[in-house]
Amino acid sequence: MRFNTKLLHGKSTSGFESGQTLPPISQVSAFSHESMEDLEKVFDHKKMGFAYTRIGNPTVAAFEQKINELEGGAGAVCTSSGMSAITSAILTVCESGDEIIAGSGLYGGTIGLFHDLEKLGIHTVFAADLTEDAVRGLINEKTRLIFTELISNPSLKVADVAGITNAAHEAHVPLFVDSTTATPFISRPLLLGADVVIHSTSKYLNGGGNSIGGVIVDGGKFKWDFEKHTALSGFKKYGQMAFSVRLRTDVWQNLGGCMAPMNAYLSYIGTDTLGLRMERICSNADRLAQALDEVPGITVNYLTLKSHPYHRFVKSELGGYGGGILSFRAGSKARAFAIINALKYVCIASNIGDIRTLVIHPASTLYVQASPEEMAAAGVYEDTVRVSVGIEDIEDLIEDFTQAIEGSKDL
Ligand SMILES: *Cc1c(COP(=O)(O)O)cnc(C)c1O
């Protein structure tokens, strides 16, 4: 089955109790049972079933299975947000005294989380450029996981998943990939060698900008070293599934970051059109980038431009696509603001992955707390404009951006 067919007819799309074509919305807190023996078995994981929505819900399970199938995973857990997914995944394998190696230019919330984790004794080492060699150089006996985004934004650095995994696996360390900006339409990190994939489903998977959510997908292939990964030592009997089992039955369930059933439903129906949307979004982004690249006075950053430092990965890792995000430098903050204000067909909003085109000036919003060094690593300057390209008619987007840029020439 190819991608779009799988979205609609894959294993995870059927089997609902009355033949519903979509998962029923189980908007409940708890599930009642025939007998106390029955509920005991559910709690003891001896019987399939549901007890309480924080620890399991059929609508959420349907969405988990759908994403798991798309990523080629062994199991998935949905969370209340992308940040909740990253937090739960990390705390499942890291404890005080442990170290994480991470790429640079990460999502601002993730950088903030790594700072918070310092107070719990979990230290993060950031690599300016997270290559295979950089990982080899930074790994030590305290390293418990490598964390990277597949395509960072707005810097658009692409992680060499196969190379990083080589270095990580030599040292028995897993690679966790935040693939939010890529989506399984563009790339499937588990098939490239990564061990765990994380998404903020708030973005492209949902697509309509109508609910916050996250998901963690375990590849189930990593051979945990229980002497090293002591956070998982109580789950040794589960072998390669130790991460999934601790995540679901312990860390995630106790941190309390479950996905709301209605959000799971909205994200499920959003994901049905992921292929169609991503194809259009990537084509629009590519055409907008090529058009703006011809406009004097601005510099465009987009992966399919041949001059882009990570261009080679478009073919090798991203299926020929450049994703939905581009940015450009306008020359000054004043001009960046003037361009944004002169646009007619965009929303000024701090989100990505919507079907509507969204723009923002990252330096004065998303990175307002970042240091100049963190900003530079994230590819954010005083004059950077970030665009999350939508599905509008491309002619309208090109005309709109061109008039806004040309109208502010004198600034
Ligand atoms: C948005 C985002 C997150 C955080 O997700 P939320 O759903 O907002 O909590 C994490 N990583 C990336 C790459 C994101 O774009």
The ligand as an ORCA input file, in Angstrom:
! r2SCAN-3c Opt
* xyz 0 1
  C       5.622     22.912     18.073
  C       6.807     22.059     18.232
  C       7.046     21.377     19.423
  C       6.156     21.523     20.634
  O       4.879     21.066     20.380
  P       3.568     21.594     21.163
  O       2.495     20.745     20.598
  O       3.432     23.051     20.876
  O       3.829     21.344     22.611
  C       8.164     20.552     19.492
  N       8.996     20.423     18.441
  C       8.797     21.071     17.287
  C       9.763     20.881     16.175
  C       7.702     21.913     17.136
  O       7.522     22.564     15.983
*
